[in-house]
């Protein structure tokens, strides 16, 4: 396949910096950090990325994504029209004020380039998960505000999937409750091998049933995209339009993620859908 047009449907922007992780103070991305819109535009040019959705990192400090990284996203979408952005929100009670400020600001004036809201269950307390049955009190109220804003403003909800509280198996009731009203991008396609086994057949069925569910191929175990494409080709071709390319940079490598898709033994037309066309439709990108 010739050089492809890339829409990176989920990557990170802003300084992750030095964090205390697993007993060590470490600067993971000393040579990979993308601190601002200018650096993101340069990163895209170097790697052949035409458009992207850039979102904040989340950190042990629950307020840092709000106070430092959301402003970077807002700056980036103003700096370059092909950088789209997602803003961080967190339904935890201690983040109520910050989340409310984000939502009120968007309702007052949503910048053209802000297309998504980003959440990760890994940033929640252990008692909460994507399963609505686990939500109580102020957490439930905050989730309702987040979800209502996403629906009212026609924004895509980026939800992290992986292990622990982010296990894809905890999303079933979430999809059933909200997946026909809100466009949801399940980031990382379940992440783990077990998550991929769980998600792939359900993903085909969810799309068949009319749920507005999408997923991207970033950071998932290498066999995952091949398995997903093979399964969808056999069971639900329509769902191929809901599969997106993403790098998760700097947590992931653009080149490695491209190679995962390029290695799939399928028609080039399917790869073009994954690399560009599906995200261009989802995020209403025209003229890039």
C-alpha positions in Angstrom: 0.0 0.0 0.0 1.3 3.5 -0.9 1.8 6.3 1.7 -1.4 6.7 3.6 -3.3 9.7 4.8 -3.5 9.6 8.6 -6.1 10.9 11.0 -4.8 10.3 14.5 -8.0 10.0 16.4 -6.5 10.0 19.9 -3.1 11.4 21.0 -1.9 13.4 24.0 -0.6 16.9 24.3 1.0 18.9 27.1 3.9 18.3 29.4 3.5 15.1 31.4 6.7 16.0 33.2 8.2 14.3 36.2 5.7 12.1 38.1 6.1 9.9 41.2 5.1 6.5 39.8 5.6 3.1 41.4 8.0 4.5 44.0 10.1 6.5 41.5 10.3 10.1 40.3 10.5 9.6 36.6 10.3 11.8 33.5 8.9 9.2 31.0 8.8 11.5 27.9 11.9 13.6 28.2 12.5 13.0 24.5 8.9 12.5 23.3 6.9 15.2 25.0 4.6 17.4 22.9 4.2 20.5 25.0 2.1 22.8 22.9 0.3 23.4 19.6 3.4 24.3 17.7 5.2 21.1 18.8 2.1 19.1 17.9 2.0 20.6 14.4 5.7 19.8 13.9 5.1 16.2 15.2 2.3 15.8 12.7 4.3 17.1 9.8 7.3 14.8 10.6 5.1 11.7 10.8 2.7 12.4 7.9 -0.4 13.0 10.1 -3.0 15.3 8.4 -5.4 15.7 11.3 -5.6 14.6 14.9 -7.7 14.7 18.1 -5.4 15.8 20.9 -6.4 15.3 24.6 -4.7 15.9 27.9 -2.7 13.4 29.9 -4.1 12.5 33.2 -1.8 12.5 36.2 -1.6 11.6 39.9 -2.6 15.2 40.6 -6.3 15.2 39.7 -6.3 19.0 39.0 -3.3 19.2 36.7 -5.2 18.1 33.6 -7.7 20.9 34.3 -5.5 23.8 35.3 -2.5 23.1 33.0 -3.3 20.7 30.2 -6.8 21.7 29.1 -5.5 25.3 28.3 -2.8 23.6 26.1 -5.5 21.8 24.1 -7.4 25.1 23.7 -4.2 26.8 22.5 -3.4 24.0 20.1 -6.8 24.1 18.3 -6.4 27.8 17.8 -2.8 27.4 16.6 -3.6 24.9 13.8 -6.9 24.1 12.2 -6.0 20.5 11.7 -5.5 19.9 15.4 -8.8 19.0 16.9 -9.1 18.7 20.7 -10.8 17.0 23.6 -11.1 18.5 27.1 -10.5 16.6 30.3 -13.4 16.1 32.7 -13.7 14.0 35.8 -16.9 13.1 37.7 -15.1 12.6 41.0 -16.6 14.8 43.7 -13.3 16.6 44.4 -13.2 17.6 40.7 -16.8 18.9 40.6 -15.8 22.6 40.5 -13.3 22.1 37.7 -15.5 19.8 35.6 -18.4 22.3 36.0 -16.2 25.1 34.8 -15.3 23.1 31.7 -18.9 22.2 30.9 -20.3 25.8 31.5 -17.5 27.2 29.3 -18.4 24.9 26.5 -22.1 25.7 26.7 -21.3 29.4 26.7 -18.9 29.2 23.8 -17.5 25.9 22.3 -14.4 26.6 20.2 -14.8 25.1 16.7 -11.9 22.7 17.2 -13.0 21.2 20.4 -14.8 18.1 19.4 -14.6 15.7 22.4 -14.6 15.2 26.1 -12.1 12.8 27.7 -12.5 10.6 30.8 -10.7 7.7 32.2 -12.0 5.4 34.9 -8.4 4.9 36.1 -8.7 8.4 37.5 -11.7 7.5 39.6 -11.9 5.9 43.1 -12.0 2.1 43.2 -15.7 2.0 43.9 -16.6 3.6 40.6 -16.5 2.2 37.1 -18.2 2.8 33.7 -21.1 0.6 34.9 -23.9 3.1 35.9 -24.9 0.8 38.7 -21.7 1.8 40.5 -22.5 5.6 40.4 -23.7 7.3 43.6 -24.4 10.8 44.9 -22.3 13.6 43.5 -20.4 11.3 41.2 -23.7 10.3 39.5 -24.8 14.0 39.2 -21.5 14.9 37.6 -21.7 12.0 35.2 -25.2 13.2 34.2 -23.9 16.7 33.5 -21.0 15.4 31.5 -23.1 13.0 29.4 -25.8 15.6 28.9 -23.3 18.2 27.7 -21.7 15.7 25.3 -25.2 14.9 23.8 -26.4 18.5 23.7 -23.2 19.8 22.0 -22.8 16.7 19.7 -19.4 16.0 21.1 -17.6 12.6 21.1 -16.9 11.0 24.4 -13.4 9.5 24.6 -13.4 6.7 27.3 -10.2 4.9 28.2 -10.3 1.1 28.2 -7.7 -1.2 29.6 -7.4 -3.1 32.9 -8.9 -2.6 36.4 -11.7 0.0 36.5 -11.2 0.6 32.8 -11.9 -3.0 31.9 -14.0 -3.1 28.7 -16.3 -5.6 30.4 -17.5 -2.8 32.7 -18.8 -0.8 29.8 -21.7 -3.0 28.7 -24.4 -1.3 30.7 -22.9 2.1 29.9 -23.3 1.4 26.2 -26.8 0.1 26.7 -27.8 3.2 28.6 -26.1 5.9 26.6 -24.7 4.5 23.4 -27.7 5.4 21.2 -27.7 9.1 22.4 -24.0 9.9 22.6 -21.1 9.1 20.2 -18.6 7.1 22.3 -15.0 6.4 21.2 -13.8 3.4 23.3 -10.1 4.3 23.3 -7.5 1.4 22.9 -10.1 -1.2 21.7 -10.2 -2.9 25.1 -6.4 -2.7 25.5 -5.7 -6.2 26.9 -6.0 -9.6 25.1 -9.0 -10.4 27.3 -10.5 -7.1 26.6 -10.2 -7.7 22.8 -11.7 -11.1 23.1 -14.6 -9.5 25.0 -15.1 -6.5 22.8 -14.8 -7.7 19.2 -18.0 -9.7 18.9 -20.0 -7.2 21.0 -18.7 -4.3 18.9 -20.1 -5.9 15.7 -23.4 -6.4 17.4 -23.6 -3.0 19.0 -23.1 -1.3 15.7 -25.7 -3.6 14.1 -28.2 -2.5 16.9 -27.6 1.2 16.1 -25.3 2.1 19.0 -23.0 5.1 18.2 -20.0 3.2 19.3 -16.5 3.6 17.8 -13.1 2.3 18.9 -9.5 3.0 17.9 -6.6 0.7 17.5 -4.1 2.5 19.7 -2.2 0.7 22.4 -4.1 -2.6 22.1 -2.3 -5.9 21.9 -0.9 -6.4 18.4 -3.2 -9.2 17.2 -6.3 -7.0 18.0 -6.7 -4.9 14.9 -6.2 -7.9 12.6 -8.8 -9.9 14.6 -11.2 -7.0 14.6 -11.0 -6.5 10.8 -11.3 -10.2 10.1 -14.3 -10.6 12.4 -16.1 -7.5 11.0 -15.5 -8.6 7.4 -17.3 -11.9 8.2 -20.0 -10.6 10.5 -20.8 -6.9 10.1 -19.2 -4.9 7.3 -21.0 -1.7 8.5 -19.0 -1.8 11.7 -15.7 -1.3 9.7 -16.8 2.3 9.4 -16.6 2.6 13.2 -12.9 1.5 13.5 -10.4 4.3 13.8 -6.6 4.7 13.7 -4.9 6.3 16.7 -1.4 6.5 18.1 -1.9 7.5 21.7 1.4 9.4 21.3 3.6 9.8 23.3 2.3 6.7 25.1 2.3 5.0 21.8 4.4 5.2 18.6 2.9 6.5 15.4 5.1 4.3 13.3 4.3 1.1 15.3 0.5 1.8 15.2 0.7 2.4 11.4 2.5 -0.9 11.0 -0.2 -2.8 12.9 -2.8 -1.6 10.4 -0.6 -2.0 7.3 0.1 -5.7 8.3 -3.6 -6.6 8.2 -4.3 -8.9 5.1 -7.3 -6.9 3.9 -8.2 -4.6 1.0 -6.4 -1.3 0.8 -9.9 0.4 0.8 -10.5 -0.9 4.3 -7.1 0.4 5.5 -7.9 3.8 4.0 -11.2 3.8 6.0 -9.3 3.0 9.2 -6.5 5.5 8.6 -8.5 8.5 7.5 -12.1 8.2 6.2 -13.9 6.9 9.3 -12.5 9.6 11.6 -13.0 12.3 9.0 -16.7 11.4 9.0 -17.0 11.1 12.8 -15.3 14.4 13.4 -16.9 16.1 10.4 -13.6 17.1 8.8 -13.8 18.6 5.3 -11.3 20.2 3.1 -8.1 19.0 4.9 
